[in-house]
Amino acid sequence: MRMFPSPPFSLQVVHAAVRQSWQSLKHAGKEARSHRQTVLAACAQNGSALALASPELRADRRVVELAMSRDPDAIRHAAPELQHDAELLLLAVKRDAAAWDCVPRALRNDRDFVLQAVQAHPELLARQAPWHEDVAFVLECVAGDESGQVLAHASADLRADKLTVMQAVQINGLSLAHAAPALRADRDVVLEAVSANGWALEFAHPSLGTERGMVLAAVKADGRVLQKAPANLRDDGEVVLAAVSSDWRALEHASSAQQSNKTVVMAAVARSGLALQFVPVRPLELSEPASEACRAAAAGGGREVDEAQGGGSRWLREVLHVARCSCCWACVACMCQLALGACMRYTISMHACMHAYIRTCKCTWQDLEVALEACMQNALTLC
């Protein structure tokens, strides 16, 4: 007599098939579509599988959330009561702005709901009259949006209103990018913007974007903005000093002359010894006594560099010392490369320069040997 599989066995077969392809659920019976684990396995692959679930499971919050995590539009297949659930709808909108089409009118008029939606997707503001004309609402949205895109979707009148734009750039300087052209050329507005976020300098009118005062304010906010400054300001001692004091990485974008400026370099390495990677060997050329000091050390047959008379060797030791105190051994390899480069350029013996370094940092020859290991191939090439 022929034996038919029991329902549990059949369910196991369907479940195995669904785990291979969610579309297998289309060919399953009512029992499988009502089986929570089987439906969850299908929804985990594609949110559209929710449409194949039983009415009971389409009203199951956990099942609906899983389906929406794969496809926010799956909310369309949820039970009617869940289609009006503010929490689920907000979750859907945050994941995909297209889910906004599923939001009922009542929630579109809910201030808190719209606020959270716009902060996740600023472009939704343009579709939400009268919210895009509400100054307080727009500014609150600006405060929750790091991208600075909210103002782009506010009404044209707000983007052209100086007071509103001033408040917006104070909250997020990048909002300047979406202000009316006349306000991007307004000194007061631009100064507020670059003071809040130095990168706002990119959106200022060219006549202001290259102005010394604006650039100085911008690099104080974020030193890396120095890379956007014109060449003459990247060679300006005060501007460069302000930049490296804000962010040591700004030294990379300074002019060669400023990369060899003792005050600037000392400020940079005080922030991080890794700034030494941007210091050329040229600082020792600052004065003739410096070169004489290096030659004197070389003539001494390995005597300590600090015995020489001149500012160059002392400059090097001071910078190394500040960098050493700033980040310890994290940048020792970089410092050694600088020292060995000086050896090559001024024919100081490697022994003399290493000895000066050890004296400054109070480390042992063994310590220096370990630190040099990472850059030894390059060092030997230099020397």
Secondary structure, 3 states (H helix, E strand, C coil): CCCCCCHHHHHHHHHHHHHHCHHHHHHCCHHHHCCHHHHHHHHHHCHHHHHHCCCCHHHCHHHHHHHHHHCHHHHHHCCHHHHCCHHHHHHHHHHCHHHHHHCCHHHHCCHHHHHHHHHHCHHHHHHCCCHHHCHHHHHHHHHCCCCCCHHHHCCHHHHCCHHHHHHHHHHCHHHHHHCCHHHHCCHHHHHHHHHHCHHHHHHCCHHHHCCHHHHHHHHHHCHHHHHHCCHHHHCCHHHHHHHHHHCHHHHHHCCHHHHCCHHHHHHHHHHCHHHHHHCCCHHHHCCHHHHHHHHHHHHCCCCCHHHCCCHHHHHHHHHHHHHHHHHHHHHHHHHHHHHHHHHHHHCCCHHHHHHHHHHHHCCCHHHHHHHHHCCHHHHHHHC
